[in-house]
């Protein structure tokens, strides 16, 4: 476990140092320019000191669309089928959990009754997640600025 933690820390340090490092083709600021800018500022003529503005960051525009994508209709159909399978699985889990709960409760098997309740609740949560998934994905995408 310690070695995994150490590996994660070392990886984070390496990645962090790579993001801070300058690109290979970058030229370092000359020390004479820094000295002349400092001396100009000290002489009181601050109007001559002009900072070199950093170039603006490139803007990436992404608007997801399935227009013209080959197989888009098939993928949408597969996702609809997957959602239907999730609902059927949730229904089966609720029914099996209710059955296990009822039989175990009547036979004084409290561990089995707990497992039955667990199955029924898991099925209800699965059905809720299957219904909320498209809405949640859309909401999170829009909240992130999409």
C-alpha positions in Angstrom: 0.0 0.0 0.0 2.9 2.3 0.8 4.5 1.7 -2.5 1.2 2.6 -4.3 1.0 5.8 -2.4 4.6 6.6 -3.2 4.0 5.9 -6.8 1.0 8.2 -6.9 3.0 11.0 -5.2 5.9 10.6 -7.5 3.6 10.6 -10.5 1.9 13.7 -9.3 5.2 15.5 -8.8 6.4 14.5 -12.3 3.2 15.6 -14.0 3.2 18.8 -12.0 6.8 19.6 -13.0 6.0 18.9 -16.6 3.1 21.3 -16.6 5.3 24.1 -15.1 8.3 23.5 -17.4 8.8 25.8 -20.4 8.4 24.5 -23.9 11.5 23.5 -25.8 11.4 26.4 -28.2 10.8 29.1 -25.6 13.5 31.7 -25.2 14.3 32.7 -21.7 13.9 36.4 -20.8 17.2 38.2 -21.1 18.6 39.6 -17.9 19.5 42.9 -19.6 15.9 43.6 -20.5 14.9 43.0 -16.9 17.7 45.3 -15.7 16.8 48.1 -18.1 13.1 47.8 -17.2 14.0 48.0 -13.5 16.3 51.0 -14.1 13.6 52.8 -16.2 11.1 52.2 -13.5 13.4 53.5 -10.8 14.2 56.6 -12.8 10.6 57.7 -12.6 9.7 57.3 -16.2 7.1 54.6 -15.8 5.4 55.3 -19.1 8.3 53.7 -20.9 7.9 50.4 -19.1 5.5 48.4 -21.2 4.8 44.8 -20.3 4.8 42.3 -23.1 1.3 40.9 -23.0 1.1 37.1 -23.0 -0.6 35.7 -26.1 -4.2 34.8 -25.5 -5.0 31.2 -24.8 -6.5 29.3 -27.7 -10.3 28.9 -27.5 -11.7 25.4 -28.1 -15.3 25.3 -29.1 -17.1 22.0 -28.8 -20.8 21.5 -29.4 -21.7 17.8 -29.4 -23.8 16.8 -32.3 -24.5 13.5 -34.1 -25.3 15.2 -37.4 -23.6 13.2 -40.2 -22.0 10.7 -37.8 -22.1 7.2 -39.3 -24.1 4.9 -37.1 -25.6 7.6 -34.9 -29.1 6.1 -35.2 -27.7 2.7 -34.3 -25.9 4.0 -31.2 -29.0 5.8 -30.0 -31.0 2.6 -30.5 -28.5 0.6 -28.6 -28.5 3.1 -25.7 -32.4 2.9 -25.6 -32.1 -0.9 -25.5 -29.5 -0.7 -22.7 -31.9 1.6 -20.8 -34.7 -0.8 -21.3 -32.5 -3.7 -20.1 -31.6 -1.7 -17.0 -35.3 -1.1 -16.2 -36.1 -4.8 -16.7 -33.1 -5.7 -14.4 -34.3 -3.3 -11.8 -37.8 -4.8 -11.9 -36.4 -8.3 -11.6 -34.3 -7.2 -8.6 -37.3 -5.6 -6.9 -39.5 -8.7 -7.5 -36.7 -11.1 -6.4 -35.9 -9.0 -3.4 -39.6 -8.9 -2.3 -39.8 -12.7 -2.7 -36.7 -13.4 -0.8 -37.7 -10.9 1.9 -41.2 -12.4 2.3 -40.0 -16.0 2.4 -37.1 -15.3 4.7 -39.1 -13.1 7.1 -41.7 -15.9 7.5 -39.1 -18.5 8.1 -37.3 -16.4 10.8 -34.2 -16.1 8.6 -33.3 -12.5 9.4 -30.1 -12.5 7.3 -32.1 -13.6 4.3 -34.7 -10.9 5.0 -32.0 -8.3 5.1 -30.7 -9.5 1.7 -34.2 -9.4 0.3 -34.6 -5.8 1.4 -31.2 -5.0 0.0 -32.1 -6.5 -3.4 -35.4 -4.6 -3.5 -33.8 -1.3 -2.6 -31.0 -1.8 -5.1 -33.6 -2.4 -7.8 -35.4 0.8 -6.9 -32.1 2.7 -7.0 -31.2 1.1 -10.3 -34.5 2.2 -11.9 -34.1 5.7 -10.6 -30.6 5.9 -12.1 -31.7 4.5 -15.4 -34.4 7.2 -15.6 -32.1 10.0 -14.4 -29.0 9.2 -16.4 -29.9 11.1 -19.6 -31.1 14.1 -17.6 -28.1 14.0 -15.3 -25.6 13.8 -18.2 -27.3 16.8 -20.0 -27.4 18.9 -16.8 -23.8 18.2 -15.9 -22.7 19.1 -19.5 -24.6 22.3 -19.4 -23.3 23.2 -15.9 -19.7 22.7 -17.1 -20.3 25.3 -19.8 -21.4 23.2 -22.8 
